[in-house]
Amino acid sequence: MTSKLLALLLLTSSALASPVPDLEARQTCQLQSCTIAALSGSSGQTYNPATAPSGGTDAGDCCIISYNPAVQTKLFQEKPQLQAECAALGINKRSPPALDAVRAPAVEERAACAAYTLIYAVGTSETPPLGETVGPALASGLTAAAPGKWSIQGVQYDPSIDGDDCLGLPGGVIGTKLLDSVASQCPSTKIVVAGYSQGAMVAHNTVAGSRNSGRVNGVVVFGDPFDGAPIKGYSGPIKTYCAVGDTVCDGEFIITAAHLSYVGVDTTAAVVYISNLVR
């Protein structure tokens, strides 16, 4: 699916969404969701599937290897042509940006430390920091529920289709830097990490890569391709909102109306859930 088509679907999501979407009460892996989470390295589980996951691109797999070299041997076994493709792309000559090279806004740029901080990652083709769907709904709901208590921080990453193919790893590096900055500079703030679609993968990667995962009060994700997967080094709650018929939650990057249905009932419920997490 092209980014233009995805953007069009996002803009028409309110028309496609049902008034009260029927949500699946599932917090366990579905189909290949845990397989691709292991491939990203965010779950801490070994990537060794009997069958290679469907979807993805060679360029995306090479990108994944650059962030998670532990899967290189297995991917090269699954796709014999991949080693040459990665070499052609210069995979051995580049590496993901070091955390120290990724800049996060200083506290004074964010204003004074708040009692609570939401770190949020947008979905594919949305506009950071909060996008046009789930992010604004969460931000308005939380600030209305607790005026003056919330700092809403968007992960400033490029939510491109290429990022989907790389399982949200590029955005995760930026999210980790932001999380570590907030945790260091605001030692008393209670932190919730959230994301939608590709941003859900970014949320997983953000927490998995952070030295401050213990500071995170909860992870809240919508339309999560890693649905049901644990997060490496994190033992807190993970709340997943996955609508019936949303195949993205199966680890399949196929956009349906269900994937665009989270604003409304789900975001309202999430505001209540997040508010309870930080009390």
C-alpha positions as CSV (number, residue, x, y, z in Angstrom):
1,M,0.0,0.0,0.0
2,T,1.3,3.4,-0.9
3,S,1.7,6.2,1.7
4,K,-0.7,8.3,-0.3
5,L,-3.4,5.6,-0.1
6,L,-2.7,5.1,3.6
7,A,-3.0,8.8,4.3
8,L,-6.3,8.9,2.5
9,L,-7.6,6.0,4.6
10,L,-6.5,7.8,7.7
11,L,-8.3,10.9,6.7
12,T,-11.5,9.0,6.1
13,S,-11.2,6.9,9.3
14,S,-14.1,8.6,11.1
15,A,-16.4,7.7,8.3
16,L,-15.3,4.1,8.3
17,A,-15.2,3.5,12.0
18,S,-18.3,2.0,13.7
19,P,-19.8,3.9,16.6
20,V,-18.9,1.2,19.1
21,P,-16.2,-1.1,17.7
22,D,-16.2,-4.7,18.9
23,L,-12.8,-5.1,20.6
24,E,-11.0,-8.4,21.0
25,A,-10.0,-9.0,24.6
26,R,-6.6,-10.5,23.7
27,Q,-3.2,-9.9,25.2
28,T,-1.4,-12.9,23.7
29,C,0.4,-13.3,20.4
30,Q,-1.7,-13.8,17.3
31,L,-0.3,-15.5,14.1
32,Q,3.1,-13.8,13.4
33,S,2.9,-10.9,15.8
34,C,5.4,-12.4,18.3
35,T,7.6,-13.6,15.4
36,I,8.2,-10.1,14.1
37,A,8.6,-8.7,17.6
38,A,11.4,-11.2,18.1
39,L,12.8,-10.2,14.7
40,S,13.0,-6.6,15.9
41,G,14.7,-7.6,19.1
42,S,12.2,-5.8,21.3
43,S,10.7,-8.8,22.9
44,G,14.0,-10.3,24.0
45,Q,12.9,-13.7,22.5
46,T,15.0,-15.6,20.1
47,Y,14.1,-15.2,16.5
48,N,14.0,-18.8,15.1
49,P,10.7,-19.4,13.4
50,A,9.9,-22.7,11.6
51,T,8.5,-20.5,8.7
52,A,9.7,-17.1,7.8
53,P,7.2,-14.4,8.4
54,S,5.3,-13.1,5.4
55,G,5.5,-9.6,4.1
56,G,8.5,-7.2,4.4
57,T,11.1,-6.2,1.9
58,D,14.8,-7.0,1.4
59,A,15.7,-3.4,2.1
60,G,13.6,-3.6,5.3
61,D,15.3,-6.8,6.4
62,C,18.7,-5.2,5.8
63,C,17.6,-2.3,7.9
64,I,16.4,-4.7,10.7
65,I,19.9,-6.3,10.6
66,S,21.6,-3.0,11.1
67,Y,19.6,-2.5,14.3
68,N,19.5,-6.1,15.4
69,P,22.6,-7.9,14.1
70,A,21.7,-11.1,16.1
71,V,19.1,-12.0,13.4
72,Q,21.5,-11.7,10.4
73,T,22.4,-15.4,10.2
74,K,18.8,-16.5,10.3
75,L,17.6,-14.0,7.8
76,F,20.4,-14.9,5.4
77,Q,19.4,-18.5,5.7
78,E,15.7,-17.7,5.0
79,K,16.6,-15.4,2.1
80,P,19.7,-16.5,0.2
81,Q,19.7,-13.4,-1.9
82,L,19.6,-11.1,1.1
83,Q,23.3,-11.0,1.8
84,A,24.1,-9.7,-1.6
85,E,21.2,-7.2,-1.4
86,C,22.5,-5.9,2.0
87,A,26.0,-5.6,0.6
88,A,24.7,-3.6,-2.3
89,L,22.8,-1.3,0.1
90,G,26.0,-0.8,2.1
91,I,24.7,-2.5,5.2
92,N,28.2,-3.3,6.4
93,K,29.2,0.3,6.0
94,R,26.5,1.9,8.0
95,S,24.9,1.5,11.4
96,P,21.9,2.9,13.2
97,P,22.5,6.2,14.9
98,A,24.0,6.0,18.3
99,L,21.7,7.2,21.1
100,D,24.2,9.9,22.0
101,A,23.8,11.3,18.4
102,V,20.0,11.6,18.7
103,R,18.9,14.8,20.3
104,A,15.9,15.0,22.7
105,P,14.4,18.3,23.8
106,A,15.7,19.6,27.0
107,V,13.4,20.2,30.0
108,E,13.3,23.9,29.5
109,E,12.1,23.3,25.9
110,R,9.4,21.1,27.2
111,A,8.5,23.5,30.0
112,A,8.7,22.5,33.6
113,C,8.5,18.9,34.6
114,A,4.9,17.7,34.9
115,A,3.4,15.2,37.3
116,Y,2.8,12.8,34.4
117,T,4.4,12.4,31.0
118,L,2.9,10.7,27.9
119,I,5.4,9.7,25.3
120,Y,3.5,9.0,22.1
121,A,4.4,7.7,18.6
122,V,2.2,8.3,15.6
123,G,1.1,5.9,13.0
124,T,2.4,5.5,9.4
125,S,2.0,8.6,7.2
126,E,0.7,10.7,10.1
127,T,2.4,14.0,11.1
128,P,4.5,14.0,14.3
129,P,4.4,14.9,17.1
130,L,0.9,13.6,17.7
131,G,-0.6,12.9,14.2
132,E,-4.3,13.3,13.3
133,T,-6.0,10.3,15.0
134,V,-5.2,8.6,18.2
135,G,-2.6,11.0,19.5
136,P,-4.8,14.2,19.7
137,A,-7.7,12.2,21.2
138,L,-5.4,10.9,24.0
139,A,-3.8,14.3,24.6
140,S,-7.1,16.2,24.8
141,G,-8.7,13.5,27.0
142,L,-5.8,13.3,29.5
143,T,-5.3,17.1,29.8
144,A,-9.1,17.5,30.4
145,A,-9.1,14.7,33.0
146,A,-6.1,16.2,34.9
147,P,-5.6,19.9,33.9
148,G,-2.0,21.1,34.3
149,K,-0.7,17.6,35.3
150,W,0.3,16.2,31.9
151,S,3.3,16.8,29.6
152,I,2.5,15.3,26.2
153,Q,5.6,14.4,24.2
154,G,5.6,13.1,20.7
155,V,8.4,11.0,19.3
156,Q,9.8,13.1,16.4
157,Y,10.5,10.3,13.9
158,D,9.8,9.7,10.3
159,P,6.7,7.4,10.1
160,S,7.3,6.2,6.6
161,I,6.5,2.9,4.9
162,D,10.2,2.1,5.1
163,G,9.9,2.4,8.9
164,D,7.2,-0.3,8.8
165,D,9.5,-2.6,6.9
166,C,12.1,-1.9,9.5
167,L,9.6,-2.8,12.3
168,G,9.7,0.7,13.9
169,L,13.4,0.4,14.9
170,P,14.5,3.8,13.6
171,G,11.7,5.5,15.5
172,G,12.5,3.4,18.6
173,V,16.0,4.8,18.8
174,I,14.6,8.3,18.9
175,G,11.9,7.3,21.3
176,T,14.5,5.7,23.7
177,K,16.5,8.9,23.7
178,L,13.4,10.9,24.6
179,L,12.4,8.5,27.3
180,D,15.8,8.5,28.9
181,S,15.9,12.3,28.7
182,V,12.6,12.6,30.4
183,A,13.5,10.1,33.1
184,S,16.8,11.8,33.8
185,Q,15.6,15.4,33.8
186,C,12.2,14.8,35.4
187,P,12.9,12.2,38.2
188,S,9.4,12.4,39.7
189,T,7.3,12.4,36.6
190,K,5.2,9.2,36.0
191,I,5.7,8.0,32.5
192,V,3.4,6.2,30.1
193,V,4.6,5.2,26.6
194,A,2.0,4.9,23.8
195,G,1.7,4.5,20.1
196,Y,-0.6,3.6,17.2
197,S,0.2,1.2,14.3
198,Q,3.9,1.7,13.4
199,G,4.0,3.9,16.5
200,A,3.0,0.9,18.6
201,M,6.2,-0.9,17.3
202,V,8.1,2.3,18.1
203,A,6.7,2.2,21.6
204,H,7.9,-1.4,22.1
205,N,11.3,-0.6,20.8
206,T,11.5,2.6,22.8
207,V,11.0,0.8,26.1
208,A,13.1,-2.2,25.2
209,G,16.1,0.0,24.3
210,S,15.9,2.2,27.4
211,R,18.0,2.0,30.5
212,N,15.0,3.6,32.3
213,S,12.3,1.0,31.4
214,G,11.7,0.6,35.2
215,R,10.4,4.2,35.2
216,V,7.6,3.4,32.8
217,N,4.2,3.0,34.5
218,G,2.6,1.4,31.5
219,V,2.7,0.9,27.7
220,V,-0.6,1.5,25.8
221,V,-0.8,0.6,22.1
222,F,-3.4,0.6,19.4
223,G,-3.5,-1.6,16.3
224,D,-0.2,-3.1,17.4
225,P,1.7,-5.4,15.0
226,F,3.6,-6.8,18.0
227,D,0.3,-7.6,19.8
228,G,0.8,-9.9,22.7
229,A,4.6,-9.8,22.7
230,P,6.6,-9.0,25.9
231,I,9.0,-6.1,26.0
232,K,12.6,-6.9,26.9
233,G,13.7,-5.6,30.3
234,Y,10.2,-4.4,31.2
235,S,7.8,-6.1,33.6
236,G,5.0,-3.5,33.8
237,P,1.6,-3.5,32.2
238,I,1.1,-3.5,28.4
239,K,-2.4,-2.6,27.3
240,T,-3.3,-3.4,23.7
241,Y,-6.4,-2.1,21.8
242,C,-7.0,-4.3,18.8
243,A,-10.3,-4.2,16.9
244,V,-11.9,-7.3,15.5
245,G,-10.8,-7.6,11.9
246,D,-7.6,-5.5,12.3
247,T,-5.1,-7.9,10.7
248,V,-2.2,-5.5,11.6
249,C,-2.6,-7.0,15.1
250,D,-1.7,-10.4,13.6
251,G,1.6,-9.0,12.4
252,E,0.2,-8.5,8.9
253,F,0.6,-5.1,7.4
254,I,-2.7,-5.0,5.7
255,I,-4.8,-1.9,6.4
256,T,-8.6,-2.4,6.9
257,A,-11.3,-0.2,8.2
258,A,-10.9,-1.9,11.6
259,H,-7.3,-0.5,11.8
260,L,-8.8,3.0,11.5
261,S,-11.4,2.6,14.1
262,Y,-9.6,3.5,17.4
263,V,-10.6,7.1,17.9
264,G,-13.7,7.3,20.0
265,V,-14.6,4.4,22.3
266,D,-11.1,3.0,22.5
267,T,-9.3,6.3,23.1
268,T,-11.9,7.3,25.7
269,A,-11.3,3.9,27.5
270,A,-7.6,4.4,27.2
271,V,-7.7,7.8,28.8
272,V,-9.4,6.2,31.8
273,Y,-6.9,3.4,31.9
274,I,-3.9,5.7,31.6
275,S,-5.3,8.0,34.3
276,N,-5.6,5.0,36.7
277,L,-2.0,3.9,35.8
278,V,-0.5,7.1,37.2
279,R,-2.6,7.6,40.3
